[in-house]
């Protein structure tokens, strides 16, 4: 996780990011595909890495809200 955080501007610790993304890692293939799409589109659009991370965290929050 620390190497991932090197590329992103965030106030979250590695543990906080891991906790928020853990649900995504445990979900089915569709979620993994969505995560890859977000990352690839972010790179293609030349979005700042922090924006890509924010979108991934928002996706995690949506799945968390849906599973509670």
Phi, psi and omega in degrees: 000320180303323180293328177294317182293339179299332183266000185233144175265105180211151177271355180284148174279167177302320179295321179294317178295316180300317180298318182287330181267349183304318180300320179298321182291335183267350184279175184288178184303325181301321180291318178299321178295318179297318178299314178299319179299316180300315181294313181296317178295321177300316178293317181296324180275358182057039177287152176296145181306326179297327178291322177294315179299318179299317179296321177294320178294322177296320177298317178298319179296321178298314179294322178297315179297323181288335184263357182266000000 
